[in-house]
Amino acid sequence: MALNSVELPDRPGGTAPHVIVDDVSAPMLSDEDLHHLEKVRRLRAGDLVSVTDGSGTWRWCEFRSSVLVPKSEIERVAKPEPVLTVGFALVKGSKPELVVQKLTELGIDVICPFVAERSVVRWDDSKIERQTERLTKVSREASMQSRRVWLPDVKPVAMFSDLVRNSGVVRADRGGEALSPRHTTVLIGPEGGWSNSEQETTPIVGIGQTVLRAETAAIAVGTLMVSLRDGLSL
């Protein structure tokens, strides 16, 4: 039985799938999302689905014969403030995908892979293009899993020297001051650490006394930043 608007939850969540569409006023499923809902999630006619355009608007729909039928008014969610950015030096294998996935789930707004002086991993132009597309797809999938209505901005790979030109940038390292709400852009260095010249560029913030893998440090920083923005006790 179809739900009426009075019975609908006030936010995406629960067991209802969450899908990103181009236009929430006339939501249409991509072939990939339709396959996922029908074959993986095994939705039936009348099941509830939340849809978003990834830019703050969303609504409830009913899944009916491979079509999404709107069931609620369009809702608008304010963009989280301040905007939180995490930059991470490229890591090996599939670890960049893990970092992007978890930062997306946590609620980070801008994700910036970069190359540092001691980075072992370096991508050529063709791989940068392919990997940027891949990381964007990973972020999209993680946004649907975590019921985000604002998609993060996954940037192409940058150079460290370009990122530190922005105001307010800090680096994560042992011995730094405690992370606070004013730290909205944090960079995570490579496994080999920061070079001498990089250590002179920005202030540092600390995230503990142990030595973390680069991907662990990025996820830890993201967790702390979102918790501070949300006013949660640490």
C-alpha positions as CSV (number, residue, x, y, z in Angstrom):
1,M,0.0,0.0,0.0
2,A,1.4,3.4,-0.9
3,L,2.3,5.8,1.9
4,N,0.7,9.2,2.1
5,S,2.8,12.3,2.9
6,V,1.7,12.4,6.5
7,E,3.4,9.0,7.2
8,L,6.7,9.8,5.4
9,P,9.9,10.2,7.4
10,D,11.3,13.7,7.7
11,R,14.7,12.8,6.3
12,P,16.3,10.1,4.1
13,G,17.3,7.0,6.1
14,G,16.1,3.7,7.4
15,T,16.0,0.8,5.0
16,A,14.7,2.9,2.1
17,P,17.3,3.2,-0.7
18,H,18.7,6.7,-1.5
19,V,19.3,7.6,-5.2
20,I,21.0,10.5,-6.9
21,V,19.0,11.9,-9.9
22,D,19.5,14.8,-12.2
23,D,16.1,16.5,-11.4
24,V,14.1,15.8,-8.2
25,S,11.0,17.4,-9.7
26,A,10.9,14.7,-12.4
27,P,13.2,11.9,-11.1
28,M,14.4,9.3,-13.5
29,L,16.6,6.3,-12.7
30,S,19.8,5.6,-14.6
31,D,20.1,2.0,-16.0
32,E,22.8,1.3,-13.3
33,D,20.6,2.5,-10.4
34,L,17.6,0.7,-11.8
35,H,19.5,-2.5,-12.0
36,H,20.7,-2.0,-8.4
37,L,17.2,-1.4,-7.1
38,E,15.6,-4.3,-9.0
39,K,18.2,-7.0,-8.9
40,V,20.3,-6.2,-5.8
41,R,17.8,-4.4,-3.4
42,R,14.9,-6.4,-4.9
43,L,12.5,-3.5,-4.6
44,R,8.8,-4.2,-5.1
45,A,6.1,-1.9,-6.4
46,G,5.1,0.6,-3.6
47,D,8.5,0.5,-1.9
48,L,9.8,3.9,-0.7
49,V,12.9,5.5,-2.2
50,S,14.5,8.9,-1.4
51,V,16.0,10.9,-4.2
52,T,18.3,13.8,-4.3
53,D,20.1,15.9,-6.9
54,G,23.2,16.1,-4.7
55,S,22.8,19.9,-4.3
56,G,20.6,20.0,-1.2
57,T,17.2,19.1,-2.6
58,W,15.4,15.8,-2.0
59,R,12.0,14.1,-1.8
60,W,10.4,10.8,-1.2
61,C,9.2,8.6,-4.2
62,E,7.5,5.3,-4.6
63,F,9.1,2.7,-6.8
64,R,6.5,1.5,-9.3
65,S,7.2,-0.6,-12.4
66,S,10.8,0.7,-12.8
67,V,9.5,4.3,-12.4
68,L,9.8,6.7,-9.5
69,V,6.5,8.3,-8.6
70,P,6.9,11.4,-6.3
71,K,5.2,11.0,-2.9
72,S,6.2,14.2,-1.1
73,E,7.0,17.8,-1.6
74,I,10.6,18.8,-2.5
75,E,12.6,19.6,0.6
76,R,15.7,21.9,0.7
77,V,18.5,21.3,3.1
78,A,21.0,24.1,3.8
79,K,24.6,23.4,2.9
80,P,26.7,22.5,6.0
81,E,28.8,25.4,7.3
82,P,31.7,25.8,7.4
83,V,32.8,23.9,4.3
84,L,35.2,21.2,5.4
85,T,38.1,20.1,3.2
86,V,40.5,17.2,3.6
87,G,43.5,16.8,1.3
88,F,45.5,13.6,1.2
89,A,48.7,12.6,-0.5
90,L,48.2,9.8,-3.0
91,V,48.5,6.4,-1.6
92,K,49.0,3.0,-3.3
93,G,46.5,0.6,-4.8
94,S,42.9,1.0,-3.9
95,K,43.5,3.1,-0.8
96,P,42.5,6.4,-2.5
97,E,39.1,4.8,-3.1
98,L,38.9,3.9,0.6
99,V,39.8,7.4,1.7
100,V,37.2,9.0,-0.6
101,Q,34.5,6.5,0.4
102,K,35.0,7.1,4.1
103,L,35.4,10.9,3.9
104,T,32.2,11.0,1.9
105,E,30.3,8.8,4.5
106,L,31.6,11.0,7.3
107,G,30.3,14.2,5.7
108,I,33.5,16.0,4.4
109,D,32.5,18.5,1.7
110,V,35.7,18.8,-0.4
111,I,38.2,16.0,-1.0
112,C,41.6,16.8,-2.6
113,P,44.1,14.2,-3.6
114,F,47.6,15.7,-4.0
115,V,51.2,14.9,-4.7
116,A,53.8,15.8,-2.0
117,E,57.6,15.9,-2.4
118,R,57.9,12.4,-0.8
119,S,54.9,10.9,-2.5
120,V,55.8,7.5,-3.9
121,V,52.6,7.4,-6.0
122,R,52.4,9.7,-9.0
123,W,49.8,9.6,-11.7
124,D,50.3,10.7,-15.3
125,D,47.7,12.9,-17.0
126,S,45.7,10.0,-18.5
127,K,45.6,8.2,-15.1
128,I,44.6,11.4,-13.3
129,E,41.5,11.6,-15.6
130,R,40.6,8.0,-15.2
131,Q,41.1,8.0,-11.4
132,T,39.2,11.3,-10.9
133,E,36.2,9.7,-12.7
134,R,36.6,6.6,-10.6
135,L,36.9,8.5,-7.3
136,T,33.9,10.6,-8.2
137,K,31.9,7.4,-8.8
138,V,33.0,6.0,-5.5
139,S,31.9,9.2,-3.8
140,R,28.6,9.1,-5.5
141,E,28.0,5.5,-4.3
142,A,29.1,6.4,-0.8
143,S,26.8,9.4,-0.8
144,M,23.8,7.2,-1.6
145,Q,24.8,4.7,1.1
146,S,25.2,7.4,3.7
147,R,22.0,9.3,2.6
148,R,23.7,12.5,1.8
149,V,21.8,15.3,0.0
150,W,24.9,17.4,-0.6
151,L,27.5,15.5,-2.7
152,P,31.2,16.2,-1.9
153,D,33.4,17.9,-4.5
154,V,36.2,15.4,-5.4
155,K,39.0,17.5,-6.9
156,P,41.5,16.3,-9.6
157,V,44.9,15.5,-8.2
158,A,46.8,18.7,-7.3
159,M,50.3,19.6,-6.2
160,F,50.9,20.4,-2.6
161,S,52.4,23.7,-3.5
162,D,49.1,24.7,-5.1
163,L,47.0,23.7,-2.1
164,V,49.0,25.7,0.5
165,R,48.4,28.9,-1.4
166,N,44.8,28.9,0.0
167,S,44.2,30.7,3.3
168,G,43.7,28.7,6.5
169,V,45.3,25.5,5.4
170,V,47.0,23.4,8.0
171,R,48.9,20.1,7.9
172,A,48.4,17.1,10.2
173,D,51.5,15.9,12.0
174,R,52.5,14.8,15.5
175,G,53.2,17.6,17.9
176,G,50.7,20.0,16.5
177,E,48.0,22.0,18.3
178,A,44.7,20.4,18.9
179,L,42.2,20.4,16.0
180,S,39.5,23.0,16.5
181,P,36.4,24.2,14.6
182,R,38.5,27.0,12.9
183,H,40.6,24.3,11.1
184,T,38.5,23.7,8.0
185,T,41.2,22.6,5.6
186,V,43.6,19.9,6.7
187,L,46.2,18.2,4.6
188,I,47.5,14.6,5.2
189,G,51.0,13.9,4.2
190,P,52.5,10.8,2.5
191,E,53.8,7.7,4.3
192,G,57.3,9.2,4.1
193,G,56.2,12.3,6.0
194,W,56.5,15.9,5.1
195,S,59.7,17.2,3.5
196,N,61.8,19.9,5.2
197,S,60.5,22.6,2.8
198,E,56.8,21.5,3.2
199,Q,57.2,21.7,7.0
200,E,57.8,25.4,6.7
201,T,54.7,26.2,4.7
202,T,51.7,25.9,7.2
203,P,50.9,25.4,10.8
204,I,50.3,21.9,12.0
205,V,47.5,20.2,13.9
206,G,47.9,17.0,15.9
207,I,45.7,13.9,15.8
208,G,47.4,11.8,18.4
209,Q,50.9,10.5,19.4
210,T,51.0,7.3,17.3
211,V,52.2,7.0,13.7
212,L,49.2,6.5,11.5
213,R,49.0,5.2,7.9
214,A,48.1,8.0,5.5
215,E,44.6,6.6,4.8
216,T,44.0,6.1,8.6
217,A,45.1,9.7,9.3
218,A,42.7,11.1,6.6
219,I,39.8,9.2,8.0
220,A,40.6,10.2,11.6
221,V,40.9,13.9,10.6
222,G,37.6,13.7,8.8
223,T,35.9,12.2,11.8
224,L,37.3,14.9,14.1
225,M,36.4,17.8,11.7
226,V,32.8,16.7,11.2
227,S,32.3,16.1,15.0
228,L,33.6,19.6,15.8
229,R,31.3,21.2,13.2
230,D,28.3,19.2,14.5
231,G,29.1,20.2,18.1
232,L,29.6,16.7,19.2
233,S,31.8,16.0,22.3
234,L,35.2,14.6,21.6
